[in-house]
Amino acid sequence: ADAVRRRFLQMEQVLRYPQVVITPSVFLAEKMEHYFPALHGRIRPFPLGVHRLPGVVRERAPRTVMSPLRVLYVGVFLPHKGAHVLLEALHGLPADSLTVSLYGVDVAGWETYRERLRATAERLPVQFHDAYPHDQFGEILRQHDVLVMPMIWEETFSILTREAFLAGLPVVAARRGALVEAIRDGIDGLLFEPENSADLRRCLLRLVTEPGLLDQLRAAAPSVKTMETYAEEIEALYQEFVPPAPAV
């Protein structure tokens, strides 16, 4: 506790100097101002730009009713990422209605959690995958229909959500942190109550049973800011604080 207190006090001193502090989301801006009230009026949210993934094509053929919904989870296998919430939500869904791919990395010391995930996934249409080279991620996205973000913690931005949108995947996410800024519930994705597997099950059931819902969400996917646009925005921000050239 003392170490955390010293760290906050040190950060409070450091944050007295900048004229402006940028954050990737409104959520994080509000969180920082809550902890450091002196930042009021000096914080500006600037959503990050995203690199286009190799091989990503946004346009997709309409989903047929007979084909299972292909669900994707990406993240380390740690409790705060919420993979267990997704697996618990699968119980009770219609048989053969979906398949789930979990791409993640094991973390030393958390083997018990990975074992818990595998036990929960028994007799469910779930496949575990190891880590992948990032240049193959576009192909992984292409092979799925929807990305699920069952986070327990508060995401501060989520590049992964934007990469899914680039590939034409709607996102089903916990209503927490900056995810609510990225996803318009019922328009380009679905939101559920955090840590509530029953509410996540409701969202997945809608995608499985409501004709045309997945295609409707796909069609409304938002545009995603490029790294080039982001760089231009940051450059313009710096120009606000460059002193004018002296008169000759």
N, C-alpha and C positions, 0 to 999 in steps of 0.2 A: 504494500500500500504506500509506503514512504517513497519507494522508487517511482511509482506511478505519479505521485504528487509532485515530486521533483521534476519529472519529465514535463508535466503540464505547466508548471511554473516557468521552466526554461522556454517552452514553446510560446508561452504568453509574452515573454520578453522578446523573442525573435519576431513575433508577428506584429510588433509595434512599428517595425521599419518599413515594410512594403506599402506602396501607394494603393496597390490592388492585389487581391488574392483570387486566383481562378480555381474553380472546381469543375469536375465533369458533370455535375448534376445539381439540381435545385435541392434535392434531399441532402446532399453533403454540405451545401452552402448553409442550409438551415441548421444542420447538426453542428457545424463549426461555429456559427454565430451563437448557438446555445452555450457552448463551452467557453467561447472567447467573445464576450459581448463587445469588446473594444473593436472588433472587426466590422461592426455595423456600418453599412454604406461602402465598404471596401471589398466586398466579395462579389464576384461575377461568375455565374455558371456558364461554362463553355463546353457543351457536349463534345466528346472526342470524335475525331475522324477514324475511319476504318479502311484498312487495305482490302481491296478486292481479292478474293481467294482464287487461285488458279482453277479453271474448269467449272466455275460456278455459272449456272444458267438459271435465271429466275423463273422463266416460263416453264410450266409443267402441264402434262395431260391431266384432265379431270380424273378424280379418283372414282373407281367403280365401287358399287355397294358391296360386291362380293369379296373384294380384296381386303385383307386385314390392314388396320391402321398401323403404320410403322413409326414407332415412338423412339425418340433419341434422348439420351441423357449423357452429358459430358461434364466431368469434374473429378477432382480427387475423391477417393473414398474416405471421407471424414464426415462426422455427424452434421457439422454445420452446413454441408452442401445438400443434405436432405434426401439422399438416394433412398433411404429406408421409407420415407413418406411416399415416394413413387411406388415402391414395391408393395407396400401395404394397400395402396389404392387399387392395385390390380385384382385383389380378391373380390369376387362377386361380379366381375364384368363378364359379359357373354363369352362363352368358349369360342376360340378361334377368331375373335373380333379384332385382335391386335397382336403385335409383337413388340418387344422392347429390347433395345440395344443400350448397354451401359459401357461407355468408354471412360476409363479412369485409371488412376495411378494409386497403388498401395503406398501407405506411409508407415515407416517403421514405428512400432509401438502401438499401432491401431489394428493389428491382425484380428483381434476379437470382433471389431466392428465389421470387417470384411466377411468374417465367418457368419456373423448375424445376417448380413445381406444375402449371402448364398443360401442360408437356411430359409429365409423368407421367400426366396425365389424358387424354391423347390416346387416342381409340378406347375410352374407358371411359364408362359412363353417369353422367357428372359435369356439373353445371351450376354455374357461378360466379355469385354475386350480390353486389351492392354493399351498403353499409350501409343500414339501414332505420330509420324512426322507431320508438321503443320501443313506442308504443301499437299498432303493427301486429304485434308479436312474437307475441301470442296466436294470431293467424291463421296465422302461419308455423308455429308448433308444431302447430296443428290439421291442417296439411297433411302431416305427417310421422308416422312410426311409432316411431322410435328416435333418441335423441341420442347422438352419439359424442364422447367427451372424450379425445383421444389425447395428453394433455399430456406434454411433456418435463420441464418444471419442476414444482415441488411446489406445488400449489394449497393455499391456506390456508383456504378454505371452499367456494366455488362456489355463488353464487346461481343461476347458470344451471341447475345440476343440480336445484335445488328448483323452479325454474320449469317444468322439463320434467315433474317429478312432478305438479305441479299440473295440467298439461295431459294427463296420462295416458300420458306417454312413458317407457318404461324407459330407462336410461342405461347405455351401454357405455363404460367408462373405464379409463384406465391405473391400475394398482395403485400409486399414489404419492400422497404428501401426505395432505391431509384428504379426498380422494375416497373412501378406504376407510372413512371414518366415515359418509359419506352414502349409500353404495351397499352393499346386502347381496348379495354374489355369489350368483347363482342364485336369488335371491328376488325382488328388484325391479330387478335389473340384472345385468350381467356385467362382471367385471374381467379385464384381461389384463396381461401383463408389460410394463412401460414400454419404449417404443422398439422393441417387438417386433412388426413388422407381421404375421408369421406367426401369432402368438398372437391378434392382433386379427382376422385372417382366420378363425381357428377360431371366435371368438365370432360373427362375422357369419354364418358358414356354419351354425352352430347355429340362429340366428334364421330363416334361409332354409329350412332342411330339417326342423327338428323341429316336427311339428304341435302347435299349441297353446302353444308356448313363449312367444311374444310376448304372447299373451292372459294367460297365467299370470303373467308378470312385471308386466303392467299391473295385474292384479287385486290384487297385493300392494304397490302403490305406497304409501309411507308418508304419513302426514299431514304437512303442512308448517306450521311455526310462522308465525303471522301477525305483522305489525308491532305490533299491539295487545298480543299476548301478550308479545312481546319487551320492549315499553315497560314493561309491568307487572313483568316480571322485573328489569329494571334499576332501577326505582323501589324494589322490595323490597330489592335489594342496597344501594342508597344508604341506606335506612332502618336497615340494620345498623350504619352508621357515624355516624348522627346522634346526638349526645349527648342523653341524656334531658332533658326539660324540668325546670327547677329547681322544687323543691317550693315551693308557695305558703304 
